[in-house]
Amino acid sequence: MAELLQKKNNLVHCIFASSVQTDLDEVALTEALVHQRGKSITGLSLYESGHCFQVIEGDRDEVELLYRSFCQDRAHQKMVKIIEE
């Protein structure tokens, strides 16, 4: 029970938006999601005409690591973190 409560306390979500220099297609989005398989992260990605809106949720450390990887990805420009809690 204590372990379950600890995991629940580490659960966070991060919402952010970015601009993307190249057009993403369904294959690219699917590959990004498959890359996350096996990690305890869930989320939502919306893409339209060069703009991304994403929600990622999971363990605090994993979410922060994934968010940092988006920030370092040259394809994503003008990263704006809307909320993390």
N, C-alpha and C positions, 0 to 999 in steps of 0.2 A: 504494500500500500504506500509506504514512504517513497519507494522508487517511482511509482506512478505519479504521486504529487510532485516530485522533483522534476519529472519530465514535463508535466503540465506547466510548471513554473518557468521552464526554459523555452516554452513555445512562444514564438513571436511571429509577427507578420511585417513585411516591409513592402510599401507601395511606392513605386517610382515611375517616372516617365523619361523618355529619351527620344532623340531624333536619330535616324539611321541613314547613313550615306547611300547605301545600296538597297535596292528593292529586295525584300525578303519574300520568298514564296513558301508554299505549304511544306515543301520538302525541308527547307532550312529550319523552319519552326519545329517540325517533327524531330529533326536531328537534335536540336537543342533540348527538347523534352526527353528524348531517349538518353541523352548524355546524363541527365539527372536521375535516371532510373537507378535504384539501389541506394539512393540517398533518401533520408527522411524529410524530403522537401516536396511540398505541393504548391500549386499556384495557378495563376491565370495570366495569359499573355494575349494582349489585343494589339493588332497591327493594322494601320491604314495609312497609305500614302507617305511612307517615310517616318511615321511616328509610332512609338511603342508605349504602351501602358502595361505595367506588370505588377502583379501581386505574388510575392513568394512567402511561404509560411513553413515553419519547421523549427528545429532546434536553433537556438540563438547563434551559436558559433557557426553552424552550417549556413544559415541565412546570411550572416555577415560575410562569410567567405565568398558565397555566390554573388552577393551584391558587389563586393570589391572586384570580382572577376568581370562583372558587367562594366564597372567603371574603368577598368584597364583595357577593355576590348575596344579597339580603334573603330569598330563599326558603329558603336554607340557614342553619340555626341550630345552635348547639352543635358547631361544627366541631372535630374531633379528628384531628390528623395522627398516624397510627400509626407510619409509618416512611417515610423517604425515603433512598434509597441508589442 
